[in-house]
Amino acid sequence: MAVSDRALSAVSLLLRVLTLLLLIASIAIIVTNKVYGPFTDVVDPPNYTFRDFYTYRYVLSAAVIGSAYTLLVLPFAAIHVAQGRKIARGRGIALLIFADVVFALLIATGAAAGLGLTVELQHPLQFSVFKNFLNLVDVSCGLMLGATICMVIMIMISVHSLT
């Protein structure tokens, strides 16, 4: 049973919207995540955010760049679904697939870097005040990996429609 091109386009649009929502949720979590220092008797305790770690800055920038790309491509996917035409073969679709691959890799490396540093920081600090901070970073990176999975499925749909 063959799946129609219109259904594949609609699924691709839905996956792009889901990708955007996952990336926005990831950005919101990592930007609002903060922890106060272990000194509770100090009047103004130091607080730590994503800005204090270069890796988490990369995580945020990968999520922002990925969501900007998704916002850029989303109207084209919506127009394609509304018109109901078959995906044209040629340089345009190949360029779109290539761009999807590049941005999927960017988002995946951002999430992997964040998860890697979080694991490294959690190992010696098992009962630390940073545990909640690191758990929220894990959630943010997990959402980014979910967005990467959505992009990979979109790439598979795009390549399937070319064959």
BELWOWO-V894840 format. One record per residue. N is the residue number from 1. RES is the residue in one small letter. SS is DSSP state (H for helix, E for strand, - for the rest). Layout:
# BELWOWO-V894840
{{N | RES | SS} {N | RES | SS}}
This chain:
# BELWOWO-V894840
{{1 | m | -} {2 | a | -} {3 | v | -} {4 | s | -} {5 | d | H} {6 | r | H} {7 | a | H} {8 | l | H} {9 | s | H} {10 | a | H} {11 | v | H} {12 | s | H} {13 | l | H} {14 | l | H} {15 | l | H} {16 | r | H} {17 | v | H} {18 | l | H} {19 | t | H} {20 | l | H} {21 | l | H} {22 | l | H} {23 | l | H} {24 | i | H} {25 | a | H} {26 | s | H} {27 | i | H} {28 | a | H} {29 | i | H} {30 | i | H} {31 | v | H} {32 | t | H} {33 | n | -} {34 | k | -} {35 | v | E} {36 | y | E} {37 | g | -} {38 | p | -} {39 | f | -} {40 | t | -} {41 | d | -} {42 | v | -} {43 | v | -} {44 | d | -} {45 | p | -} {46 | p | -} {47 | n | E} {48 | y | E} {49 | t | -} {50 | f | H} {51 | r | H} {52 | d | H} {53 | f | -} {54 | y | H} {55 | t | H} {56 | y | H} {57 | r | H} {58 | y | H} {59 | v | H} {60 | l | H} {61 | s | H} {62 | a | H} {63 | a | H} {64 | v | H} {65 | i | H} {66 | g | H} {67 | s | H} {68 | a | H} {69 | y | H} {70 | t | H} {71 | l | H} {72 | l | H} {73 | v | H} {74 | l | H} {75 | p | H} {76 | f | H} {77 | a | H} {78 | a | H} {79 | i | H} {80 | h | H} {81 | v | H} {82 | a | H} {83 | q | H} {84 | g | -} {85 | r | -} {86 | k | -} {87 | i | -} {88 | a | -} {89 | r | -} {90 | g | -} {91 | r | H} {92 | g | H} {93 | i | H} {94 | a | H} {95 | l | H} {96 | l | H} {97 | i | H} {98 | f | H} {99 | a | H} {100 | d | H} {101 | v | H} {102 | v | H} {103 | f | H} {104 | a | H} {105 | l | H} {106 | l | H} {107 | i | H} {108 | a | H} {109 | t | H} {110 | g | H} {111 | a | H} {112 | a | H} {113 | a | H} {114 | g | H} {115 | l | H} {116 | g | H} {117 | l | H} {118 | t | H} {119 | v | H} {120 | e | H} {121 | l | H} {122 | q | H} {123 | h | H} {124 | p | H} {125 | l | -} {126 | q | -} {127 | f | -} {128 | s | -} {129 | v | -} {130 | f | -} {131 | k | H} {132 | n | H} {133 | f | H} {134 | l | H} {135 | n | H} {136 | l | H} {137 | v | H} {138 | d | H} {139 | v | H} {140 | s | H} {141 | c | H} {142 | g | H} {143 | l | H} {144 | m | H} {145 | l | H} {146 | g | H} {147 | a | H} {148 | t | H} {149 | i | H} {150 | c | H} {151 | m | H} {152 | v | H} {153 | i | H} {154 | m | H} {155 | i | H} {156 | m | H} {157 | i | H} {158 | s | H} {159 | v | H} {160 | h | H} {161 | s | H} {162 | l | H} {163 | t | -}}
